[in-house]
Amino acid sequence: MDKAGYLKSLRSKLHRLPAQEIDAALIYYEEYFDEAGEENEQQVIEQLGPPSQVAAQIVADFTIKDLDTTPPSTKKNMSAIWLIILAILSAPLSLPLLAVAMALIISVGAVVFSFVVAIIAIVGGILLSGIFTLISGLFIMTNHWPTALLFIGFGLITSGIGALISPATIRLIKRTGVVCVESLAKLFQKITRKRKENF
């Protein structure tokens, strides 16, 4: 593969980025090739690694930059997490370092997922228990009205508590997503910092 083929392959793998970002990346790498000289093309290609690896790093860098400039959303956080994980996996790492990075990502991901599921289960449980208690109170109204009023009152209080804490729970889950993306971005930057210093 020569310089032209490398840059063409890199362009095709960056199709998800805005055109100006693709052009800026290609100009950067074209200048890098030009500075090295035509006789060192193969050495530059070996140093850079496959175009897919370079593209993954460019996409991850863009994702991190984009997160800093636009307001976060759950969908955006999830796609950013996946893009950064893919970039970490495609980074030129030794096998032990890659294994450590993967173990760290999987363990932290499992903890965060468990935390989110537990929060949703608690809030959902509070809401559902309140609704079921309220409905139970309505069904026993004709049999024993004092017990029915107790059930209805407890159901209204529990449902109200669940409704009050739901927005805070949603904000907490969104914030957790943002923290995950920021943490992965920092991990990615640490992994690739050494590589960027060589350019």
Secondary structure, DSSP 8 states (H G I E B T S, - for coil): --HHHHHHHHHHHTTTS-HHHHHHHHHHHHHHHHHH-GGGHHHHHHHH--HHHHHHHHHHHHHHHHHHHS---HHHHHHHHHHHHHHHHHS---HHHHHHHHHHHHHHHHHHHHHHHHHHHHHHHHHHHHHHHHHHHHHTTTT-HHHHHHHHHHHHHHHHHHHHHHHHHHHHHHHHHHHHHHHHHHHHHHHHHHHHHT-
